[in-house]
Amino acid sequence: MYYLHNNNLEENYSLNKQVVDLIKERANFPEDLWTLSKYFYLPPTEFDAKACKKQWKEDTGKILTDVSLELNTIDDWKANIIEKKIKNHIESYGLKFGQVMPPLRLSQVGSLSGPDLFTILEILGKQEVQKRITFAVNNL
């Protein structure tokens, strides 16, 4: 709770429970919880430089913009539906998973680490996911 208050964020029990349940296995100490979960509360404003160099290519912005348009068509924003939609998009456009999944994760969390990406997307919500994609496309 300290980190939420310290960052001027309101407490949301439902969100906090989802996040803690998702990351608790990765945390060794209570203070690790904020480091491992802050992207659920605050969008990334910086991106892991090494990950960007490796994963963000010349066509990545266009690919993620197309993915964002595809995600916009989802009405029932659930991890399994998001996963199917993205996988279908990848296959339909003849893309490789590596062209989509790592950059998409990077746009959402600022790095290539974290729990299941589709669960992250569900928790963040459609509008937030699209905002983060737009920010990454415009800033990377």
N, C-alpha and C positions, 0 to 999 in steps of 0.2 A: 504494500500500500504506500510505503514511503516514496517509491519511485514514481508512482502515479501522481501523488501530491506534489512531489518535487518538479514534475514536468507539467504541472497545471492540467492534469487529466482527471476527468471524473471517474469514479469507481463504477464499474458495471459488473455485477456479480456473475451474470450469465457468461459474459465474455471472459472474465477472469478465470472462471471454472474451466471453460473450454481450452483456454490457452495453457493453464497449469497442467491439465490432464494431458495435453499434447506434448509438453516439453519436460515434464517432471523427470523422466528417465535420463535426460541429458544434463540435468543440473546436479552438480556435486555439492553446492552450497546455496543457501537461500539467496544470496546476492547474485548468483548466476541466473536466477529467474528473469531479471530485467534484461540482462545482456542477451539472453536467448529468446526473449519475447518482445522486445521493444518495437519491432516492426509491425506488430499487431495493433499498436497504439499510435505510432508515429510513422509516417511514410519515410522511406529512405531519402536523404538529401545528398548522400555521398554513396559511391559504389566502390566495391573492392576493385582496386586498380588491376591487379593480376587477373582477376576473373573477367574484367571488361576486355582486357587485351586478348585474352584467350577466346572469349565467347561472343564478343560484339563485333560482327563483321559489317561490311559495307551494305549488305542487303537486310540486316537484322531489323532495322527500323521499319521497313516496309513489311517484313514478315510479321512482326508483332502488331503493327497497325491492322493488318488483315485478321490476325487472331482476335484482336479486340473487337472488330466488327462482327466476327463470328460469335464471340461470347455475348455480344449485345442481343443476340437472338434468343438467348436462354431465358425462359420464364421461371422455371423451377430451379433456383440457384443452389444446387446440391453438388457435393464433390463428385459423386459418380456420374452425374449428368455432364458436369464440366469436363471431366476426364474423357468421356465418350465424344463430346463435341470437339475437343482439341485433337484427339487421336484421329477422328474422321477428317478433320481439316488437314492434318499432316499428311494423311494418306491421299486425300483428294487432290492436293496440290503437289504431290510427289516430293515432299520435303522429308528431311531426316529429323528424327527426334532431337538430335543435338543442335539443330538449327532453331528449334523452338523452345524446348523445355529449359535448358540452362539460362538463356536470355530472359525467358518469362520469369523464372525464379529470381534472377538478378533484378529485374524491374520491380518485383514485389518486396524483396527483403534486403536488397543491396549487396548480397553475397550469394554464394552457391550452396550455402548450408541451411539446414533447418529440416523440420518434419515434412511429411507428405505435402507436395505442392498443391494438390487439388483440395486438400483440407484447408490449407492456408487461404486459398482463393475463396472457398466457401465462407470461411470466418470473416474475411475482409469485406466481402460483399461486392456485388457487380460494379457499382459506381466507383468504389475505392480502387478496385483492380484496374478499371479503365483509366482512372486518373493517374495511377502509378505507371501504367504502360505509356501514357502520353508524356509524362514527365521524363521517363527514361529515354524515350524516342527523341525528345527535344533536347536532352542534355548529355547524351552519350554519343 
